[in-house]
Amino acid sequence: MARKTAPPPEEYEENIVDIDVGDEMRASYLEYAYSVIYSRAIPDARDGLKPVQRRILYAMYDMGLRPDRGHVKSSRVVGEVMGRFHPHGDTAIYDALVRMAQPWSMRLPTVDGHGNFGSPDDPPAAMRYTECRMAPSAVAMTGDIDEDTVDFRPNYDGREREPGVLPAAIPHLVVNGATGIAVGMATNIAPHNLVEVVQALRHLIKHPKADLDALMRFIPGPDLPTGGKIIGLDGIRDAYESGRGTFRMRATARIESVTPRKKGIVVTELPYGVGTERVVEAIKKLVQAKKLQGISDVVDLTDGKHGLRLVIEVKNGFHPEAVLEQLYKLTPMEDSFGINAVALVDGQPRTLGLKEMLEVFLAHRFDVVRRRSSYRRGKAADRLHLVDGLLLAILDIDEVIQLIRGSDNAEQARERLMTVFDLTEIQANYILDMPLRRLTRFSKIELDKEREELLRTIEGLDAILADEDLLHRVVADELAEVSRTFGTPRRTVLLESSGTAAVAATSTPLEVTDDPCFVYLSSSGLLARTTTTDPPGDEGARGRHDVVVSAVRATARGQVGVLTSAGRLRKLGVLELPTLPTTAHHPTLQGGAPVGEFLLLEPGERVLGLTGLDADSPGLALGTRQGVVKRVNPEVLSNRDEWDVIHLKEGDEVVGATELRTGEETLCFLTSDAQLLHFPAASVRPQGRTGGGMAGIRLAAGAHVVSFCAFDQAGAEVVTVAGSSSALPGTEAGSAKVTPFTEYPAKGRGTGGVRCMRLLKGEDELVFAWAGPGPAMAASASGTAVELPEPVARRDGSGTPLSQPVVACAGPVHGRLTP
């Protein structure tokens, strides 16, 4: 059997069209460029939105995602936008939606996001994890869109219609700015403050011929979402005038004591578009490359509750102001913003100045309000026509009902109503469709009232449509309401130049020079240093807060010794101490740091004083509770960081330790049984570090040394405070006596001394005593001043009651620092 074969395929005639590749490329590229410019990258100057942003807001409006409704998945919104209006991929849509919800990207966010919408450094979570809805500002952007305020056009497939522009009651282009890269052009517009922009718009409505200077009185410069500072305003004016200009953004930072021993730079605001991770990474690279000095650590303490806080610790020995200036120069803590205000005007990309952007927005709002008024007038007129028909019918409602009941069909009833009552077809149809309950005698009152309201509405709308000035006033009032509803205070500080602080920093050396300074110890245990090279004057030892019980000369990069009641000497770097602003005559330790922040003390151990570490000095003088005195050789003061300067017996402790300046000072013991002994320092032989000292004063049974001091006799005073040994320390004020030191005769070392105060009834010992250069000043445990009685020339006299207990006394700082 023969096999059937398939017929040969039909022959098709080839149809090849020869085209020029250059022409095809030009045409295709122009089509692509047109699409990018008009449909993706460049915003419309009227509503300030790119097409994707406009479509997101309209889709959310159409979905009913109002601020008073619940959030929905972002993927649902993205899918709606992509399927109906924007066929360019879900990634582009979601990126735009996320940016519209980020308060650090938009000055006035239009999307209310719920979930992880990222940070200046981190991307957001996937759209399936986040939720969104319209922000209140988005309602203002889409308001009145259903009242024929804007033109609609077919979407990409012609099945639906979308707005070509939103009514936009908010000047979005100027307030939120814009950024986009098209083909052959780009746009970059800085955000501004809504309140300032509205003020400028209202001024422009009243004064259409206002110049740029007049507008800049209301809008002095951009207001960035992240705050910070703008340095130099010349570039801003250029941008407002021509649409192109550049300005510098600077982080907001301040110098703080991050620890009592270290200064730091605390950054609370960064330039627009700069995140903390970018700054931290830049700092680390510069430090590793040794291009940035003086930084010991960078800690990012930013969180959602307290906001941005970047702490940059500065090494001791470096000026924080100079380090901050380096950070501004070398890191993104100072960045530039280039304004290129390109937007679509009448479908054409144009570079706009500030006044032009405001004028385009106002023209749009005038058109929106005019069209809205015309629409509302038409709706009111239509309703008035129906109300007039109802009023005619209600006048003889029984006949209306009889006429309808007697008609064979609706068509006959319509014709008879139109003929008998002289109604139009629209009025007759409305009456036929209305339930009978509406045609009651009571409803006539409501209809008359409604008719009057409709007439007033139509009259008001006719006035707006007929009077341009009234139209302008309506727009101005609506802008004022927008400002009241959505306006916020300015965040960005505008500076003509880099400011006085920065200018000073440029002349400040990076490292702290080894200049002479003074180190102070207060009665409440605060340590501080000053930068002045002149000793304080004779006004006294009191600062605004405390009594300076010890003061020594040093250098900024040097060291001082700290003497404790355990007979230890600890070295301490001067650079570690907080630097205090001080005058040459009045030191203040309010900004000092507690000793415990620098030294680890044993339980019960107290800091008694400070000493320099000069090997050429006369050394130290120490007195103990059991009456031992010791002078320490100066050569032992600089060989270690910590050591014992006296060997103490069991139960003994140092009660006074003083640096000797000349070696000719007087050493003075005051005991609990009101005995005073003084003798020259030259009578005590200096000993080495392990020496146990020698007999200083002979104590009576049960007595102990209350105070040991070393000082020059000229102008010296003795302060004694008597009280009860049974009272708890710090609870009894006691009675005090101030006596010139010349009233006490000298006795030999190792003797019992002379009586220095007569104890009254209820007083059995000295609870506090001090001797030194006068006039003496006293302080309580809290550091507040305690007023002492006037000096009396009676060494064995009784005391005057005090207002509160005394814990410290001191004389003028000047006398202790001047050789």
C-alpha positions in Angstrom: 0.0 0.0 0.0 1.4 3.3 -1.0 2.2 5.8 1.8 0.7 9.2 1.6 3.0 12.0 1.9 2.2 15.4 3.2 2.0 18.2 0.7 5.0 20.5 0.6 4.7 23.6 2.8 3.5 26.7 1.2 6.1 29.0 -0.1 6.0 32.5 1.6 7.4 35.5 -0.2 10.1 37.2 1.9 9.5 40.8 2.8 12.7 42.4 4.0 12.7 46.2 4.7 16.0 48.0 4.5 16.3 50.6 7.2 19.2 52.9 8.3 20.6 51.7 11.6 21.4 55.2 12.6 17.9 56.4 12.0 16.5 53.5 13.9 18.8 54.0 16.9 18.0 57.7 17.0 14.3 57.1 16.9 14.4 54.3 19.5 16.7 56.2 21.8 14.5 59.3 21.6 11.4 57.3 22.4 13.2 55.8 25.4 14.5 59.2 26.5 11.0 60.7 26.2 9.6 57.8 28.3 12.2 58.3 31.1 11.8 62.1 31.2 8.1 62.3 31.1 6.9 59.1 32.6 9.5 58.2 35.3 12.3 60.6 36.5 11.1 64.2 36.3 8.4 65.5 38.6 5.5 67.7 37.5 5.9 71.3 38.7 2.2 71.5 39.6 1.9 68.7 42.2 5.6 68.0 42.6 5.2 64.3 42.0 6.8 61.8 39.7 4.4 59.5 37.9 5.1 56.6 40.2 4.5 58.7 43.3 1.3 60.1 41.8 0.1 56.6 41.0 0.9 55.3 44.4 -1.1 58.0 46.1 -4.1 57.7 43.7 -4.1 53.9 44.0 -4.2 54.2 47.8 -6.9 56.8 47.6 -8.9 54.5 45.3 -8.4 51.6 47.6 -9.7 53.6 50.6 -6.6 53.5 52.6 -7.4 56.6 54.6 -5.4 57.5 57.8 -8.3 56.4 59.9 -8.3 52.9 58.4 -6.0 50.0 59.1 -2.7 49.4 57.4 -2.5 46.9 54.6 0.5 45.0 53.2 2.7 47.1 51.1 2.8 44.3 48.5 -0.9 44.8 48.0 -0.5 48.4 47.2 2.5 47.7 45.0 0.5 45.1 43.1 -2.4 47.4 42.6 -0.2 50.2 41.3 1.8 47.9 39.0 -1.3 46.1 37.6 -3.4 49.2 37.0 -1.1 52.2 36.3 2.7 51.6 36.4 4.0 48.6 34.5 7.7 49.2 35.3 8.3 46.6 37.9 7.5 46.2 41.6 11.0 47.1 42.8 10.7 50.7 41.4 7.3 51.1 42.9 8.2 49.8 46.3 11.4 51.9 46.5 9.3 55.0 45.8 6.7 54.0 48.4 9.4 53.5 51.0 11.0 56.9 50.3 7.5 58.5 50.7 7.2 57.0 54.2 10.7 57.9 55.5 10.8 61.0 57.7 14.6 61.4 57.0 14.0 61.5 53.3 10.8 63.6 53.1 10.2 66.8 55.0 6.5 65.9 55.0 6.0 62.1 54.5 2.9 61.2 52.4 2.8 57.5 53.3 2.2 56.2 56.8 4.5 53.1 57.1 4.2 50.4 59.7 7.2 48.0 60.1 10.8 48.2 59.1 11.1 50.9 56.5 14.9 51.0 56.8 17.2 53.8 58.1 19.7 56.2 56.4 22.1 53.2 56.3 19.9 50.1 56.0 17.4 49.1 53.4 13.8 48.4 54.3 12.3 45.0 54.8 10.6 43.2 51.9 7.2 44.5 50.9 5.5 41.4 52.2 6.6 42.3 55.7 5.7 46.0 55.8 2.3 47.7 55.9 1.2 51.1 54.8 -1.7 53.6 54.4 -2.1 57.2 53.4 -0.6 59.8 55.7 -2.8 62.8 56.5 -0.8 64.9 54.1 -1.7 62.5 51.3 -5.3 63.2 51.9 -4.6 66.9 51.2 -2.7 65.9 48.0 -5.7 63.9 46.7 -8.5 66.0 48.1 -11.3 67.1 45.8 -10.0 64.8 43.0 -13.5 63.5 42.4 -14.9 67.0 41.8 -13.5 67.4 38.2 -10.5 69.4 39.6 -8.0 67.6 37.3 -7.9 65.9 34.0 -7.9 62.1 33.7 -6.3 60.1 31.0 -6.2 56.4 29.9 -3.8 54.2 31.7 -1.1 52.2 29.9 -3.5 49.6 28.4 -6.5 51.9 28.0 -8.8 50.0 30.3 -8.8 52.5 33.1 -8.3 56.1 33.7 -5.7 57.9 35.9 -5.1 61.5 36.9 -2.5 63.4 34.9 -1.9 65.5 38.0 -3.2 65.6 41.6 -5.1 68.6 43.0 -2.2 69.0 45.6 -3.2 71.4 48.3 0.4 71.1 49.5 3.3 72.6 47.5 5.0 69.2 47.4 7.8 70.1 45.0 9.3 72.8 47.2 8.4 71.2 50.6 9.7 67.7 49.9 12.0 68.4 47.1 12.8 65.9 44.4 15.6 63.8 42.9 15.8 61.9 39.7 18.1 61.1 36.8 16.7 61.1 33.3 18.4 61.0 29.9 20.4 64.0 29.3 19.1 65.8 32.4 18.6 65.3 36.1 16.7 67.0 38.9 17.8 67.6 42.5 15.6 70.0 44.6 16.1 70.5 48.4 13.3 70.2 50.9 11.9 73.3 52.6 9.8 74.2 55.5 6.0 74.1 54.8 5.2 77.1 57.0 7.8 79.3 55.3 6.7 78.2 51.8 3.0 78.9 52.6 4.0 82.4 53.9 5.8 83.1 50.6 2.9 81.8 48.6 0.4 84.0 50.4 2.7 87.0 49.9 3.0 86.2 46.2 -0.8 86.0 45.9 -1.1 89.5 47.3 2.0 90.8 45.5 2.4 89.0 42.2 5.3 91.2 41.2 7.3 90.4 44.3 11.0 89.9 43.6 13.3 87.1 44.9 14.6 89.1 47.9 11.0 89.6 49.1 10.3 85.9 48.8 13.6 85.0 50.6 12.4 86.9 53.6 9.9 84.1 54.1 12.1 81.3 52.6 15.7 82.0 53.7 16.9 78.6 52.7 16.2 74.8 52.6 14.9 73.0 55.7 16.3 69.5 55.6 14.5 66.5 57.2 17.6 65.5 59.1 18.2 69.0 60.5 21.9 70.0 60.7 23.4 73.2 59.5 23.7 74.9 56.1 27.0 76.9 55.8 27.0 79.8 53.3 23.9 81.2 51.7 25.3 82.6 48.4 24.8 79.3 46.6 21.2 79.1 47.9 20.4 82.5 46.4 21.9 81.4 43.1 19.7 78.4 43.1 16.6 80.4 43.9 17.4 82.8 41.1 18.5 80.5 38.3 17.5 77.0 39.4 21.1 75.9 39.9 23.3 76.4 42.9 25.3 74.5 45.6 25.4 74.8 49.4 27.3 73.0 52.2 25.6 70.9 54.8 27.2 70.3 58.2 26.4 68.0 61.1 25.2 69.3 64.4 27.8 68.4 67.0 28.7 69.5 70.5 31.7 68.9 72.9 30.7 67.0 76.0 32.4 65.1 78.8 31.6 61.6 77.8 33.3 60.3 80.9 34.8 62.4 83.8 38.2 61.7 82.3 37.5 62.2 78.6 36.0 64.8 76.3 34.0 63.7 73.3 32.2 65.0 70.2 28.5 64.1 70.3 26.8 64.2 66.9 23.0 64.6 67.0 22.2 65.6 63.4 23.9 64.6 60.1 23.8 66.1 56.7 20.8 65.2 54.5 21.3 61.8 52.9 24.3 60.8 55.2 23.9 57.9 57.7 25.9 57.1 60.8 27.5 54.0 59.3 28.9 56.0 56.5 30.5 58.5 58.9 31.8 55.7 61.2 33.4 53.9 58.3 35.0 57.0 57.0 36.5 57.8 60.5 37.9 54.3 60.9 39.6 54.4 57.5 41.1 57.8 58.1 42.3 56.7 61.6 43.9 53.6 60.2 45.6 55.6 57.4 46.8 58.0 60.1 45.2 60.9 58.3 42.9 61.7 61.3 44.4 62.0 64.8 43.0 62.4 68.3 40.2 59.9 68.2 40.2 56.9 70.5 36.8 55.4 69.8 33.5 55.9 67.9 30.2 54.6 69.4 26.9 54.7 67.6 24.2 55.1 70.3 21.4 55.9 67.8 18.0 54.3 68.6 14.4 54.9 67.8 13.6 56.5 71.2 16.4 59.0 71.6 17.2 59.6 67.9 20.6 60.0 66.4 23.6 60.0 68.8 27.1 59.4 67.6 29.8 59.7 70.3 33.3 60.3 69.1 35.8 60.0 72.0 38.8 62.3 71.8 42.1 61.3 73.2 43.6 63.1 76.1 46.0 65.7 74.9 44.0 66.8 71.8 41.7 69.8 71.5 38.1 68.5 70.7 37.4 71.7 68.7 40.4 71.0 66.4 39.4 67.4 66.0 35.9 68.4 65.1 37.2 70.7 62.4 39.2 67.8 61.0 36.0 65.7 60.9 34.2 68.4 59.0 37.0 68.5 56.4 37.7 64.8 56.0 34.4 63.0 56.6 30.8 63.1 55.4 30.0 65.2 58.5 30.2 68.0 56.0 28.7 67.5 52.6 27.5 69.5 49.6 24.1 69.6 48.0 23.8 70.7 44.4 20.4 72.2 43.5 19.3 71.5 39.9 15.6 72.5 39.9 14.3 70.7 36.7 10.5 70.0 36.5 7.8 69.6 33.9 5.9 72.7 33.0 3.2 72.3 30.4 4.7 68.9 29.5 8.2 70.4 28.9 11.2 70.0 31.2 12.4 73.4 32.5 14.9 74.7 35.0 12.9 76.8 37.5 13.9 79.4 40.1 12.1 79.7 43.4 9.5 82.2 42.2 8.7 80.2 39.1 8.1 77.1 41.1 5.8 79.0 43.4 4.0 80.6 40.5 3.4 77.3 38.7 1.9 75.8 41.9 -0.3 78.8 42.5 -1.6 78.7 38.9 -2.4 75.0 39.4 -4.3 75.8 42.7 -6.2 78.6 41.1 -7.3 76.2 38.3 -8.2 73.5 40.8 -10.3 75.8 42.9 -12.0 77.3 39.8 -12.9 73.9 38.5 -14.0 72.7 41.9 -16.2 75.7 42.3 -17.7 75.2 38.9 -18.3 71.5 39.6 -19.9 72.3 43.0 -22.1 75.0 41.4 -23.3 72.5 38.8 -24.1 70.0 41.5 -25.9 72.6 43.6 -27.9 73.8 40.6 -29.0 70.3 39.8 -30.1 69.7 43.3 -31.9 73.1 43.4 -33.8 72.0 40.2 -35.0 68.8 42.0 -35.9 70.7 45.2 -38.0 73.1 43.2 -39.8 70.2 41.6 -40.5 68.6 45.0 -41.8 71.8 46.4 -44.3 72.1 43.5 -45.4 68.5 44.0 -45.8 69.0 47.8 -48.2 71.9 47.3 -50.9 69.3 46.1 -49.5 66.0 47.2 -52.9 64.3 47.2 -53.4 65.1 43.5 -49.8 63.8 42.8 -50.6 60.5 44.4 -54.0 60.2 42.7 -52.4 61.0 39.4 -49.7 58.4 39.8 -52.2 55.8 41.0 -54.5 56.5 38.0 -51.7 56.1 35.4 -51.4 52.8 33.5 -47.6 52.8 33.6 -44.6 54.9 34.5 -44.4 56.6 31.1 -48.0 57.8 31.4 -47.4 59.0 35.0 -44.3 60.9 33.9 -46.2 62.6 31.0 -49.1 63.5 33.2 -46.8 65.0 36.0 -45.0 67.1 33.4 -48.3 68.3 32.0 -50.3 69.0 35.1 -47.6 70.4 37.3 -45.3 71.9 34.7 -42.3 69.8 35.7 -39.3 68.9 33.7 -38.6 65.3 32.8 -35.7 65.2 35.4 -38.0 66.5 38.1 -40.8 64.0 37.2 -38.5 61.0 37.2 -37.1 62.1 40.6 -40.6 62.3 42.1 -41.5 58.9 40.6 -38.4 57.3 42.1 -38.8 58.8 45.5 -40.4 56.9 48.4 -43.8 58.2 49.5 -42.5 58.9 53.0 -40.4 61.7 51.6 -43.5 63.5 50.3 -44.8 64.5 53.7 -46.1 67.8 54.9 -43.1 68.0 57.4 -40.5 67.6 54.7 -41.5 70.9 53.1 -39.8 72.8 56.0 -36.6 70.8 55.3 -36.9 71.5 51.5 -37.4 75.2 52.0 -34.3 75.3 54.3 -32.3 73.3 51.8 -33.4 75.6 49.0 -32.2 78.6 50.8 -28.8 77.0 51.5 -28.5 75.9 47.9 -29.2 79.5 46.7 -26.5 80.8 49.1 -24.1 78.2 48.0 -24.6 79.0 44.3 -24.3 82.7 45.0 -21.0 82.1 46.8 -19.6 79.9 44.1 -20.7 82.3 41.4 -18.8 85.1 43.3 -15.7 83.0 43.3 -16.0 82.2 39.6 -16.7 85.8 38.7 -14.1 87.5 41.0 -10.4 86.6 40.6 -9.5 88.4 43.8 -12.0 86.3 45.8 -10.6 83.2 44.1 -7.1 84.2 45.3 -8.4 84.8 48.8 -9.9 81.3 48.9 -6.6 79.7 47.8 -4.7 81.8 50.4 -7.1 80.7 53.2 -6.8 77.1 52.2 -3.0 77.4 52.2 -3.1 78.9 55.7 -5.1 76.0 56.9 -2.6 73.6 55.4 0.2 75.4 57.2 -1.7 75.2 60.5 -2.4 71.5 60.1 0.9 70.2 58.8 3.4 72.9 59.6 6.4 72.1 61.9 9.2 74.3 63.2 12.4 74.7 61.2 15.0 72.0 61.8 18.0 73.3 59.8 20.1 76.2 61.1 21.3 78.6 58.4 24.7 80.2 58.8 26.2 82.9 56.6 29.7 81.3 57.3 31.2 78.4 59.2 30.6 80.3 62.5 32.9 81.7 65.2 33.5 78.3 66.8 34.8 76.8 63.6 37.0 79.8 62.9 38.5 79.5 66.4 39.0 75.8 65.8 41.0 76.4 62.7 43.5 78.4 64.7 43.6 75.9 67.6 46.4 73.4 67.5 45.3 69.8 67.3 47.3 68.6 70.3 47.2 70.3 73.7 50.5 72.1 74.2 52.4 71.5 77.4 51.5 74.8 78.9 51.7 75.7 82.6 48.5 75.2 84.5 47.1 74.7 88.0 45.5 71.5 89.4 42.9 71.9 92.1 41.3 69.5 94.7 38.1 70.6 96.4 36.8 69.7 99.8 34.1 67.5 98.3 36.7 65.5 96.3 36.5 67.2 92.9 39.6 67.4 90.7 40.1 69.8 87.9 42.7 71.8 86.0 42.7 75.3 84.5 44.4 76.6 81.4 45.4 80.0 82.8 49.1 80.6 83.4 48.5 83.2 86.2 47.8 82.2 89.7 44.4 83.2 91.2 44.2 86.4 93.2 43.6 86.9 96.9 39.8 86.9 96.9 39.9 83.5 98.7 39.9 79.8 98.2 36.2 79.4 97.5 34.9 78.8 94.0 31.2 79.2 93.2 30.6 75.8 94.7 33.4 74.5 96.9 36.6 75.1 98.9 39.9 74.5 97.2 41.8 72.5 99.8 44.8 71.7 97.7 46.4 73.4 94.6 49.6 72.7 92.8 51.4 74.0 89.7 51.8 71.6 86.8 51.9 71.5 83.0 49.1 70.3 80.8 50.9 67.1 79.7 52.6 66.5 83.0 51.7 64.6 86.2 50.8 65.4 89.8 50.8 63.2 92.9 47.7 62.4 94.9 48.3 61.8 98.7 45.9 59.6 100.6 45.2 58.9 104.3 46.7 55.4 103.8 50.1 57.0 103.2 50.1 56.3 99.5 51.1 58.6 96.6 49.5 58.0 93.3 50.5 59.6 90.0 47.8 61.2 87.9 48.1 62.6 84.4 47.0 66.2 84.3 45.4 65.7 80.8 43.0 63.3 82.3 41.4 66.0 84.4 38.5 68.1 83.1 39.5 71.6 82.0 37.6 74.4 83.7 36.9 77.9 82.4 38.4 80.2 85.1 39.3 83.8 85.6 42.7 84.7 87.0 41.1 85.6 90.3 38.2 83.2 91.0 38.7 79.4 90.4 35.5 77.3 90.3 35.3 73.5 90.5 31.7 73.1 89.5 32.8 71.2 86.4 35.3 69.1 88.2 35.3 65.3 88.3 35.2 63.1 91.5 38.5 61.6 92.6 37.0 58.2 92.5 36.8 58.4 88.7 40.6 58.5 88.5 41.8 56.5 91.5 40.8 53.2 93.0 40.7 53.9 96.8 40.5 51.3 99.5 37.5 51.3 102.0 38.0 54.2 104.4 40.9 55.7 102.4 40.6 59.5 101.8 42.4 61.9 99.5 44.2 64.5 101.5 46.0 66.7 99.0 48.1 67.1 95.8 51.8 67.5 95.3 54.0 68.2 92.4 56.7 65.7 91.3 59.6 68.1 90.9 62.8 66.4 92.2 64.2 69.8 93.1 61.4 70.6 95.5 61.8 70.4 99.4 59.6 67.4 99.4 56.5 66.5 101.4 55.4 66.9 105.0 53.0 64.3 106.6 51.4 64.0 110.0 49.5 61.0 111.3 46.6 60.5 113.7 49.1 59.1 116.4 51.3 62.2 116.3 54.0 61.1 113.9 55.6 63.6 111.5 57.7 62.8 108.4 59.4 64.8 105.7 59.8 62.8 102.4 62.9 63.2 100.2 61.9 64.7 96.9 63.9 62.3 94.8 61.5 59.4 95.6 58.6 61.3 94.1 59.1 60.4 90.4 60.4 56.8 90.2 57.1 54.9 90.2 53.4 55.3 89.5 52.3 54.3 93.0 54.1 53.8 96.3 53.9 54.3 100.1 55.5 57.5 101.3 55.3 56.5 105.0 55.4 53.3 107.0 52.3 53.4 109.3 51.9 51.6 112.5 48.9 49.4 113.1 45.7 51.6 113.5 47.5 54.8 112.4 46.6 56.9 109.4 47.7 60.1 107.8 45.6 63.1 108.7 47.5 65.8 106.8 49.9 65.8 103.8 51.3 69.0 102.3 53.8 69.9 99.6 56.6 72.1 100.9 57.5 75.0 98.6 60.5 76.5 100.4 61.4 74.1 103.2 61.1 77.0 105.7 57.4 76.4 106.4 55.9 75.9 109.9 54.5 72.4 110.7 51.4 72.4 113.0 49.6 69.7 114.9 46.1 70.2 116.4 44.7 67.4 118.7 41.3 66.3 119.8 42.0 67.6 123.4 42.5 71.1 122.1 46.2 71.2 122.0 48.3 73.0 119.4 52.0 72.4 118.7 54.0 74.1 115.9 57.7 73.9 115.0 59.8 74.6 111.9 59.9 72.1 109.1 63.7 72.4 109.2 63.7 70.6 112.5 62.4 67.4 110.8 65.1 65.4 109.0 63.9 64.2 105.5 63.6 60.4 105.1 63.3 57.9 102.3 60.2 56.1 101.1 60.4 53.3 103.8 61.0 55.6 106.8 58.4 55.6 109.5 58.8 59.3 110.5 59.6 60.6 114.0 57.7 61.9 117.0 55.8 65.1 116.2 53.5 65.8 119.2 53.1 64.0 122.5 49.5 63.0 122.9 47.6 62.7 126.2 45.8 59.4 127.0 42.8 59.0 124.7 43.7 62.0 122.5 44.5 61.9 118.8 45.6 64.3 116.1 42.7 66.1 114.4 44.7 68.1 111.8 48.3 68.5 110.5 49.2 71.5 108.3 52.3 73.1 106.8 52.3 76.9 106.0 54.0 80.2 106.2 53.3 82.1 109.4 52.6 85.4 107.8 48.9 86.2 108.1 48.1 82.7 109.3 44.9 81.8 111.3 43.8 78.9 113.4 40.2 77.5 113.1 39.0 75.2 115.8 35.5 73.7 116.2 34.5 72.0 119.5 31.7 69.5 119.9 30.7 66.3 121.6 32.4 63.0 120.9 29.2 61.1 121.4 27.4 62.9 118.5 27.3 61.2 115.1 29.8 62.8 112.7 28.2 65.5 110.6 25.1 65.9 112.8 26.3 68.5 115.3 27.4 72.0 114.1 29.5 72.7 117.3 31.1 76.0 118.1 34.0 77.6 116.2 36.8 80.0 117.1 39.1 81.8 114.7 42.4 83.0 116.2 45.5 84.7 114.7 48.3 82.2 114.6 50.7 84.6 116.3 48.8 84.0 119.6 50.3 80.5 119.8 54.0 80.2 121.0 56.3 77.7 119.4 57.3 74.6 121.3 59.8 71.9 120.5 59.0 68.9 118.4 57.8 66.0 120.5 56.2 68.2 123.2 52.6 68.5 124.1 52.0 72.0 122.8 49.6 74.7 124.2 45.9 74.9 124.7 44.1 76.4 121.7 40.4 76.4 122.8 38.3 76.3 126.0 35.6 73.6 125.8 32.2 74.6 127.1 29.5 72.4 128.7 28.6 69.6 126.4 31.8 69.8 124.5 34.6 67.4 125.2 36.8 67.5 122.1 37.8 69.3 118.9 35.8 67.8 116.1 37.5 69.9 113.4 40.7 72.0 113.3 42.8 73.8 110.7 45.7 76.2 110.5 46.9 78.1 107.5 47.1 81.4 105.6 44.1 83.6 106.2 41.4 84.7 105.8 40.0 81.2 106.4 37.0 80.0 104.5 34.9 77.0 105.5 32.6 74.5 103.7 30.1 71.9 104.7 29.9 68.4 103.5 27.8 69.5 100.5 30.3 72.1 99.5 28.2 75.1 100.6 29.7 78.0 102.5 29.8 78.0 106.3 30.2 81.5 107.8 32.9 81.6 110.4 33.1 84.0 113.4 35.4 87.0 113.3 39.0 86.3 114.5 39.6 86.8 118.3 43.0 87.3 119.9 42.3 84.7 122.6 44.0 81.3 122.1 42.2 79.8 125.1 38.8 81.3 124.4 35.5 79.5 123.7 33.7 79.2 120.4 30.7 80.7 118.7 27.9 78.3 117.6 27.8 77.5 113.9 24.9 77.1 111.5 26.0 73.7 110.2 29.0 71.3 110.6 32.3 72.3 109.0 34.3 69.6 107.1 36.9 71.7 105.4 38.8 75.0 105.6 41.2 76.7 103.3 42.9 80.0 102.8 43.7 81.9 99.6 44.9 79.8 96.7 47.3 82.6 95.7 49.3 82.2 98.9 49.7 78.5 98.3 51.0 78.9 94.7 53.2 81.9 94.9 56.8 81.0 95.8 
